[in-house]
Amino acid sequence: MEADAAKLLGAGFAAIGCGLASIGVGNVFAKFLEGALRNPGAADAQQGRLFIGFAGAELLGLLSFVIAALLIFA
């Protein structure tokens, strides 16, 4: 396998993480809404954890995008 083909294949695999990050963000918000509808009184206390989960899932997506871009252009 040529080096260029291997770089592009690795970048494609790394780009899968961008799509999986959107699934993770959707799960974070879905579970928050599920918990908030079950117990509305505790929803305000859980909002900080919601944003931490969102930031973590989004960070992993951005990291996979950066790795894919580095593999393609470096």
C-alpha positions as CSV (number, residue, x, y, z in Angstrom):
1,M,0.0,0.0,0.0
2,E,1.3,3.4,-0.9
3,A,1.9,6.0,1.8
4,D,-0.6,8.4,0.4
5,A,-3.3,5.8,0.3
6,A,-2.6,4.8,3.9
7,K,-2.8,8.5,5.0
8,L,-6.2,8.9,3.3
9,L,-7.5,5.7,4.7
10,G,-6.4,6.7,8.2
11,A,-8.0,10.1,7.8
12,G,-11.3,8.4,6.8
13,F,-11.2,6.3,9.9
14,A,-10.5,9.3,12.0
15,A,-13.4,11.2,10.4
16,I,-15.8,8.6,11.6
17,G,-15.3,10.1,15.1
18,C,-16.9,13.3,13.9
19,G,-20.1,11.5,13.1
20,L,-20.0,9.5,16.3
21,A,-19.6,12.8,18.3
22,S,-23.0,13.9,17.0
23,I,-24.6,10.7,18.3
24,G,-22.9,11.3,21.7
25,V,-24.2,14.8,21.9
26,G,-27.7,13.6,21.0
27,N,-27.5,11.0,23.8
28,V,-26.4,13.5,26.3
29,F,-29.3,15.8,25.6
30,A,-31.8,12.9,25.4
31,K,-30.8,11.6,28.8
32,F,-31.0,15.0,30.3
33,L,-34.5,15.6,28.9
34,E,-35.6,12.1,30.1
35,G,-34.4,12.8,33.6
36,A,-35.8,16.4,33.6
37,L,-39.2,15.1,32.6
38,R,-39.2,12.4,35.3
39,N,-38.1,14.8,38.0
40,P,-38.5,18.5,37.1
41,G,-37.3,19.7,40.5
42,A,-33.8,18.3,40.0
43,A,-33.4,19.6,36.4
44,D,-31.7,22.8,37.5
45,A,-29.2,21.0,39.5
46,Q,-28.3,18.7,36.6
47,Q,-27.8,21.5,34.0
48,G,-24.1,21.9,34.8
49,R,-23.5,18.2,34.2
50,L,-25.4,18.6,30.9
51,F,-22.9,21.2,29.6
52,I,-19.9,19.1,30.8
53,G,-21.2,16.1,28.9
54,F,-21.9,18.2,25.9
55,A,-18.4,19.7,26.0
56,G,-16.8,16.3,26.4
57,A,-18.6,14.8,23.5
58,E,-17.9,17.8,21.3
59,L,-14.3,17.8,22.2
60,L,-13.8,14.2,21.1
61,G,-15.5,15.1,17.7
62,L,-13.2,18.1,17.3
63,L,-10.1,16.1,18.1
64,S,-11.0,13.4,15.5
65,F,-11.5,16.2,13.0
66,V,-8.1,17.7,13.8
67,I,-6.4,14.3,13.5
68,A,-8.1,13.6,10.2
69,A,-7.0,17.0,8.9
70,L,-3.4,16.4,10.1
71,L,-3.3,13.1,8.3
72,I,-4.5,14.6,5.1
73,F,-2.4,17.7,5.0
74,A,0.7,16.8,6.9
